[in-house]
């Protein structure tokens, strides 16, 4: 298991079926730039043995990712990343993260605790997404 | 592709009691099949019929297209691990591998040795002094190294602690991935098998209650909740598996090939465990069927 970039895990209580959890984890890693083009996904046998899950479950997840154009299987070799999901925005992550850190520092100085910060972020995020959706709908 | 296990109205009777009755199944190759049901449901009986250790009292059974235990060729194609991983207590790990090599024409010595290495078993250690988990792993190694097309395991994890259970299933899934062997394993707990199986057969009260690929079963079963009403008034395409009612509300687990389009009902998915339990409860709620030989409407 040399040069493994990502390692899968399963949450038995999430209610999400295992093959979807694997897909989400690959997409997540692609979005965060943890997986790059040309890198290999863990071998089906290793994932099955590691998580004690049915190899067909892993194959199904990999096939679905292949269908989305994110990975390609090379018979007898393995499955490799061929696409990206960062939309070219990875370069913007650094500056955005720094802004967010400054904002968090301000929030703490203003006396907000962790829970209040999360709640404020979640509600702002939600209303902002609704605005975007609403605009789209009216524009359409 | 030939079915790994094909049965037609299969039954086994002990004196007046049917341990298994009216069992009609066709399990395709390439699956890990979970045979689940409460203790005494008929799981071991079905397994013993499939391995040829019991002869049917009624109906027919074919395993990989042949009669169970019909001859040396048929025996070589099926690996079988009985409950509690029986081994020879006085023989060492290496002795067991030698025994396996002598008794099985298709023995894969390399595979056996590499599995024993990875398990960190001392070849000189006597089987009687191994832990429960190690015994189960050694027995699995013997069953896998004979390179069967079908591996049948009777309650392989029931007596193991949670860690040994996980390790056993890891070893089994590795074998499935490496050798593309079909597997049938039984358990009274679906949670043991949920990750490993992609096909389930639910047995309760001597009968098959439901059988099919896990994905298909999850896609066709739904939980409905809404204002109280009589399940008999539902459209005929819906098959009610379980129902519970309060004064004002009904919650139903139904089987339906399409979505339920009644706006009065909130519909949600069902987990495998709830699905299996609903079929077991259904069996418990209809004891009138006990020992009768009529076919159940809830077969696949």
Interface residues (C-beta under 8 A of the other chain):
Chain A: X10 X15 X17 X18 X44 X45 X48 X49 X50 X51 X52 X53 X54 X55 X56 X57
Chain B: X30 X31 X32 X166 X169 X170 X171 X172 X173 X174 X176 X177 X178 X195 X196 X197 X198 X218 X271
